[in-house]
Amino acid sequence: MKIKYWLVFSVVVCLLVSQNAFATVIFETTGWIIGSDENNYNFVADEQPLLYEVYFTDLSEPPMSFDFLSLTLSSATDTIFTLLEPSMTTFTAELGATYFISVEGVAAEPFGGALYGISISTAPVPEPSTILLLGSGLAGLAWYGRKRKKM
């Protein structure tokens, strides 16, 4: 019976101590590539944590498609990464820095145009309450196992 109280206590502590562990969207857009085209965007890294996730997606449906599609992310001085096909990656940003996104593509015939999407968000980081809940749960299990052994 006491194990149930320990579990309820752990959940209540987790809820009281928890912080926001959800991702915050920093930049999000969709764009068209007509023929052979390049689109440019920029954003400022002003949200913490500074580990950002980049999702680059092909939103086209047949008959629209790409022969080639790439995304390059750079700072004022360096190229951070280049994705040569729609995919996901992460990077560590510098607080307050401006980043530049360049999307290059060639739309396939016969339609000659295609749609892509970009989403950049903070990577969710487990908050301290998750570790507290895990630790208290493990301590409760250890205590319960030890008590049961004595019987």
Secondary structure, 3 states (H helix, E strand, C coil): CHHHHHHHHHHHHHHHHCCCCCCCEEEEEEEEEECEEEEEEEEECCCCCCEEEEEEEECCCCCCCEEEEEEEEECCCCEEEEECCCCEEEEECCCCCEEEEEEEEEECCCCCEEEEEEEEEECCCCCHHHHHHHHHHHHHHHHHHHHHHHC
